Amino acid sequence: MNDRVGSPKAWGGRFAMSPDKRVEALNASVKFDIRLVREDIRGSIAHVRMLGRQEIVSGDEAARIETGLWDVLAEVDRDEFRLTVADEDVHTGVERRLRASIGDVTGKLHTGRSRNDQVANDFRMWTKRALVEIGNGLIGFADALVDSAAAHPDAAMPGYTHLQRAQPVLLGHHLLAYVEMSIRDLDRVRDAHRRTDVLVLGSGALAGTSFPLDRESVATDLGFSRVSANSLDAVADRDFALDTLFACATIAVHFSRLSEELILWSSGEFRFIELSDAFSTGSSIMPQKKNADIAELGRGKSGRVFGDLMALLTTLKGLPLAYNKDMQEDKEGVFDAVDTVLALLDVLPPMVASTRFNIERMAEAAIADFALATDAADLLAKHGVPFREAHGVVGRLVGTCLAEGRTFADLLEEEWAEVHPVFGKQRPPLDALASVSLRDIRGGTAPNRVRDAIAEARPALDEQRRWFETEAAGFDALFVRP
């Protein structure tokens, strides 16, 4: 999309021949920018209303054009509107249909604007709505995690570093880690929305316009919070698209990490969970198999979202101001990333909610491989033993037990006393729940702290829910015909 429409007849003058058909096919963006058609029409409605108020076109002409645009929007909503390659882009297609409906007065619609500011504005409107949909999906995802955490208040599991059993944690604590990620994702989505929420209509092709436009009234009409400050930047800026792609990429990272854990936990080696049959698949040759394919897709689709971000960064890196045709490549990656994230947000919450946790197996694993060793060292340190010395004492004890094929639970009282006098008076915790209960600090995995975290997460998510629902309702209201 740029300032020139393909047909010389349509624009009357500079070009003596139409583009080669092969160029027309390469140049056309209709196959993907049809997704902007509702935003394009609604932006035109706001623009022509303003033209009428400012007496740049007559009130009667503005009313005729607005009525015609609402009629075209109704065709879109009935799935009766179609673009062709000859239209080149969505703007031309809408004007073609409008002209067929109301005649040559359609030509006045483009007064005071360029396709450069028009497409940037359409894209911003579409992206705002997409970010709201992602936000609502993230809240549903976080809700499912919080519910699962609350349903297993005292379930212990091994916490890992380097994928080696490290210390016991509560299952709820582990799940709430992903809630924290989701809350950060929601903040990123809202930040991206804030930076997208800028009207660029009125910037023209690059230098503004000589017509006395009332940009602020158009911004209000379209639900934008402010207008752009520099016309060159406004038509050339795609930072909002990068912000959206980065938010999507980070969300995809978090989905991938959770998916990897679900895959591991569902394996025979872990046996921590069983995924619902509804979110698993079988094997074409091995009857016994139950594969975590949906989680694998959650892990695998991160790569394509990263690619969408890298593609747009690469496109933009060498572009001079202002608009360049390269920028036509801005939309497909954003559409793909948004579609991918929304598809995952549709499936991950019910997959989490339907997952069955093998509490007994997780509890056994929580104290295996001497996962309580740190508690033993901490106990010595609490009695004045320098922690490095305590670390060495317990490390030697672990080595002895490994050599003898024993665990801490197998040691007799006198053996504990031989390890260190402190252990003759007080034993370290020997079960997972006792261990996690010691971590009674804010952010820790003690049961009361996890309960507090759950209680704090729910209102935090409710606040986010209200904001996103309000934004969605406001956007929907823009498309209600007066």
N, C-alpha and C positions, 0 to 999 in steps of 0.2 A: 504494500500500500504506500503510495506516495502522491505527489501533486498531479501527476499526469494520468488521465483515464486513457485506456487503450485506443478507443475509437476516435480518429481525427474529426469525424462528423460531430461527435458529442461535444468537442471542445473547440472546434471551429478554426483551427488556423495554423498552428506552428508546424504540424507534421503533414507531409504530402501523401503518405501511405500508412496503412494500418500495420501493426507489428506482425512479423512473421508468426505463423500459427505455432511454431515451436517455442518462440519467445512468449507468446500469449499463455501457453501451457505452463512454462517455467515461472512466469511472472504472477500468475493467478494465485490468490490465497483463499479462494472461496471454499476449498475443500475443508479448511479448518477454521477460518474466521466466521463461518456461519454460526459458530457458538457465541459470537458477540452480537447476534442480530437483535436480541431484545434490548440490550444496553445501547446499541446504536440507535434504535428507534426512539428509545426514551430520552437519550441525549439530544436527539433532533427535536423532540417535542419541547424540551426545556429551552433549546436554542431559539426555536421559532416563536415561542411565547415571549421571550425576551425581545426578539426583533420587533414584535408587535407593540410591546409596551414602550420601547424606545422610539417607535415610529420610524424605524428603518425600513420596515414594510408596513403596509396598511393593516389595521386591525382585522378587516375582513379577509385579507389574504392570509394572515397568520392563522386565523380561525379555520379557514379551509384546509390549510396545510396540516394543522394539528389534527383535525378530524380525520383526514386521510391517513395520517401516521398511526392513529389509534386503530383505524380499520386494518392497516397492514399488520400491526401488532396482533390483532385478533386472528388474522390468517396464520401468523406464526404459532400462536397458541393452539390453533386447530390443526397444526401440522400441515397446512396447505401452502405455505410459502416455500419457494424453491429458488436456489441460485444456480447459475450456469457458469461455465468457464468464461464465456463472453462477458460476464459481469465484472470479471477481474477480482473484485473484492465485495465485501458485504455492503459497504456504503453505496457503491454503484448499483448493486442489486436492489437495495431498498428504494433508491431514487427511481430506478426503472419502474418498479412496481407502483410507486406513488404517482409517477407521471402518467402511467396507464390509467390510474384511477381519477386523478384530478386535473390532469393536463399540464400546460406549460408553466403555470404558477409554481410548480415544483422547483423550477430553476432558482427561485428566490430563497429557497431553504439554505443554500450554501453560502449566502451572503455573510461575510465576516468570519468565515472559518476556512480551514484547510483540512484535507484528509490527514495531515500530520497531527494536528491537535485533536481531531476527531477520533482517530484510532487509539491514540494514547489515552484519551478519556474513556472510550469504550472498554479498553483493556483494564484500566483502573477500576471501573465499576464492576466488571466481571470478577476481578481478583479480590475486591472487597468481599463480595458474596462468597467466593470460594473459601476465603480465610475464615469466614463465619461458619461455614459448613464443617471445615476441619476442626475449628474450636469446639463445636457441639459434639463432634465425634470423639474428640479427645476427652471430653468430660464423661461421655458414656464409657469409654475405655477405663478411665481412672475410677469411675463408680464400680465397675466390675472388680477391679483390683481391691478396692477398699472393702467391698462386700466379702470377697474371699478371705481377706485378712481378718475381718471381724468374725467370720464363721469358724476360724481355727485359732482361738485366743491363746492357747497354751501349747500349740504344736511346735516342737523343736526340730531343727534340721541343721546339718552342717553348713557353716559359712565357709567360703573358699577364698584362698588367694593362690594364684598360679595354678588354678584348677586342682589344688590339693586341699584336703580337709584342713581347716585352720582352727576355728572356734565355733561353738554352737551359737546359733541365732534362732529367733522365732521365725516361723514361716511368715507370719504377718509382717515382721520387720523387713523381710526380704521382699515381699510383695509391695510394701509401702515405698521401697526404694524406687520402684517404677512409677509410683504415684508422684513422687518428687520430680522425677524426670518429666512426667506429663504436665505438672504445674509449671515447670520451666518452659516446656513447649508451648503451653497456653500463653505465657508471657511473651514468648517470641512471636507467636501468631498475632497477638494484639499489637505488638510493636510494628510488625509488618503492616498490619491493617492501618495503624496510625500514619505511617509514612506513605501508604497508598491513598489515603483519604484526602487527596488534593485535586481540585478541579484544574484542568489544563485547557479547556475550551477558552478561546479568546487569545491564545498564543499565536494563532495563524500558522503559517508554514514554518516560521522561525522568528519573526520580528514583531509580532503583535498584529494589530489591524488599525486602519484609519476610521473604522466605524465606531460610534459611541456605545460600545457594548456595556451592559451591566453584568459583569462577571459574578459579582457577589450574589445577585438574585438567581443566576443559573446554578451556582453552587448550592444554595438553599433548596432550590427545586429538586436537585438530584441527590441531596443528602450528603454533600461534601462539607467538611468542616472548615476548609480554607481554600484559597485560590493560589495558584503558582505565582512565584515572585519574579521569575525570569523566563521570558518566552523561549530563548535558546535552550535553556536547561529543560524546560517543560516538555518540548517535543523530542528531545534527545535522551531524556532520563528513562532508564529502565531499572534503576536501583530497586524500585518496589518489586519488580519481578525477581530480581536476585534475592531480595529479602524473603520473598515467598518461597523461592526454591531452596534457600538455606534452611528456612524453617521446616520445609518438607524433608530435606535431607537429614536434619537432626532427628526429626520424628522417626524417620526410617532407620536411623542408627539404633534408636531405643527399641523399636519393634524388632529389629534384627537380634539385639542382645537378648531380649526376652524369648524370642523364638528359639534361639540357640539353647537357652536353658530348658525350655519345654522339650526340645528334641532330646537333649541329654537325659533329663529326668524321666522321660518316657521309655528310655532304652532298658534292656534287660540288665545292664550293668548297674544302673541306678535304681530303677523300679520305685521312684518316688511318686510318680503320678500315672494315671491312666487317662488319656484323652478320650473324649466322647467319640463314639463311632461316627457321629455326624461331622466331626472335624478330623477324620483320619481316612486313609485309603488302604486298600489291600494290594497284594502282589498278583501279577498275571501268571506266575508260575509256582510261588510258594504259598500254600494255603494258610499257613499259620501266621503270616506277616500282618502286622498292623502298623502302618507307616504314618509318621507325623508330617505328611506332605503339606498340610496347610501351614504349619509352623515353618516348614522349609521354604515355602513361598514367601512367608513373612520375612525370612532371612534373605532370600535371594533377590527380592524385588528392590532391596536397598540399592543395589548396584545401578539399576536403571535410573533411580531418582538422583543418585550422585552424578550420573552421566548428563542428566538434564541440566543440572547446575553448572557443570563444567562446560557444557556446550554453549550456554549463554554467556558465561564469563569470557570464553574464547571469542565469541562473536563481537562482544562489545569492546574488547581490549584495545583495538586499534582504530576506532571510529572517530573521525573529526566531528565537531559540531556542524550542522545540527542533525537533521534526519538523514539517514542513508538507507538504501534498500535492504542492506544486510539485516536491518532491524525487523524485517518481516519474519526472521527466524526466532523472534522472541516468544511467540505464543505457543507453538506446538510442545516445547519442552515444559512450559508451565502447565498447559493442559494435561500433559502426560503425568507429571509429578503429582498434581492435584488428584487426578483420577486414581492413580496408584495408591496414594495415601488414603483417600476416601474408601477405596475398595478394601484395604486392610482394616480400616476403622469399622467397617461394616461386619467383618468376620471375627476380629480379635476379641471384642467384649464377650460375645456368646461362647467363644472357645474357652476363654478364661473362666467364665461363670460355670461351664459344664465340666470342667476338669476335676477329677477325683484325686485327692491326695492320699497317699499311703502313709498315714501318720506313724504307724508302728515302725515301718521300715526307715522313715526319715529320722525317728528318734534314736534308733539303733545306730544309724550312721553318724548322728550328731556327736556321739562320744567315742566313735571308733578312731583308730590311728592316733591315739593320745591327744585328741582335740582339747582335753582339759588341762594340758600341760601349762598353758599360760596362767590359768587360775592358780596352779601350784606355785609358780614363780611369783605371782602377785602376792600370794599369802606370805611368802618369806619376806618380800619387800615391805609389806605392811608391818612386819615385826622388826624392821630396821636393817634387814640384810640388803646391801646394795643390789640393785636389780641385776646388774651384769653378773654378780656372783650368784644370785638366785637363779638366773638363766642357766648358768653352768651347772649348778647342782641338779636342777630338774632335767637338763639335757643329758647328764650322765645317767640319771635314773631311767629315762626313756631308753637309752642305749642298753642298759642292763635288762630291762623288761623285754626289749626286742630280742636280745640274745637268748633269753630264757623262755620266750614264747608266752609271756605273761602280760597282764594289763594292770593298771593302777588298782582296779577293783580286787585283784588277786593278792595284793600285799597285806600282810598281817600288821597289827599295831606295832610290834617291835621292829618290823622291817621299816616302817615309816620313820620310827624314831632314829633308826640307824642312818637314814638318809640325811636327816637334819633334826636337831632338837625341837625346833618349832613344830615339826610334824608329829612329834611325840605328844604334843599338847592339843594340836588342832589339825584336823585333816582338811585338805582342799576339797572342793565339791567333786562328787563322783557321779553326778547325774546331770543331764543337760539343763533341766529346769532350774536346778540350784545354781548352775553356772550363769545362765542368762539373767537370773534374778539379781545377781551381783552388779550388773551393768545398769544401775539405776541412776543414770544421768540423762539430761535432755539429749535426745538423739540416740540414746542407747537402746538395747534390745530387751531390757527388763519388761516383763508383762505389763506392769502399770504404765510404763513409758509408751509401749506400743498402743495400749488402749487410749492414752492421751493423744497420740499421734492420729489415730483413727478419728477421735472426736474432733480434732482440729481440722482434719482433711475435709470432712463433710461440709462444714460451712464455707470453707475456702472454695470448694468446688461449686457450692450453691451460688456464691458471689459471681464466679466466672459464668455460671449457667445463665444468671439473670442478664449479665452484660451481653452475652452472645445472642440470647433469645430476643432481647430488645433490638439489637442490630438487625437480626433476621426479620423481625416484624416491620421495622422501618424500611428495609429494602423492599419487602413484599408490597408495602403500601405504595411505593413509587409506581407500581405497574397496575394500580387500580384505576380504571377509567372514570373520570369525573361524571 
